[in-house]
Amino acid sequence: MKRCGLNRLPKLDKKQNHYQPFETVSEYGHIHMDVKYLPKLVGTRSYLYLAIDRKTRYVYSEVHYNLEPKTSAGYVERFTKHIPYKIKRVVTDKGFEWTDR
């Protein structure tokens, strides 16, 4: 690596901005949904269901104690009634709680 000049990081141009912000969208209704595993409390596993609008950063979340499709479907129904505008696109990580696999 030293012989090829790869043993050092390249010099960075101080004028160039290396900050890459979170991908932004220009319309309301682009929703990112995810489930986060929470630490066990009193021996029971719990999960945080989370939905974020990518334009306004509007957040809707609920804590549940299972990952069943019925629970996920109920969460989505409550979220769609709660959000003040039309949903155009939903992005997930394709986890089993969001798909019919």
N, C-alpha and C positions, 0 to 999 in steps of 0.2 A: 504494500500500500504506500509505503514511504517512497519507493522508487517511482511510482506512478503519480505521486503528488496527492494522494488521497488520504493522507494521515492527518490532515487538518481541515477544519470546517472552512467553507468559502467565506471570503470577506463580504459582509453585508453592506449594501448601499444604504446609508443613513437617511436618505431622502425617500426611499421606498417604504411604504407602510405595509408591514407584515401582518397586521391585524385582520382577521377574516371574521366578520360578524356572522351571526346565525342567519341562515337564508330567510330573507324577508319576502313577503308577497304583497301585492297592491290591493287585494280585495278581501273583504270580510268573508268568513265562512270556511277558511282552510284550517282544518282541525287536526291536531296530532293527539292520538290516544295511546296510552301506555299503562302497564300495570307494574308497580314496584313492590318488591317483597319487603315487608317490615320485620323488624326483630321480633322474636317470640315474646309475648307478654303473658304471663301466668300459664306458660306451657302451650299456648295456642298461637299458631301462625296466622298473621293477618296480612292483607294486601291493600295497597293504595291504588285505586282506579283513578286515573288522571286524564283530563282532556284540556288542551290548551289551544286557543285560537292564535294562529301564527302572526296575524296583523296586530291585534289589540292586546295580546297576551292575557286575554280573558281566561281564567282557570276555573274548572269545575272538578271537584274531587270527592270521593267517598271511600270509606274504609269498609272492607268486607272480610269475611273469614273463610272464603273458598274461591276457587277459580272456575266454577262450573259455568257452562255456556248460558244457563238460565240467569245466573247472577250478572254476567256481562251484558246480556240482552236487556235486563231490567235497568242496568246502569245507563245504557245508551238511550233507552226510552225516556228516563228521567232527565238526562242531559239535553235531549232534543226539545223537551218541553221548557227547560230552564233557559236556554240560550236565546237572546233577544233578536237574532237575525237568522236568515236562511243558511243552512250548511251546504257548501258547494263541493267540498272534497274532504275525505277522512283518510289520514295516513296512520298506519299502525306498524308494528314490527312483525306482523303475521304470526303472532303467538297463537297457541291452541285455543285460548280463551276468546279470540276474535274470529276464528275460522271454523269451518265445519269439518275439520279433519278428525 
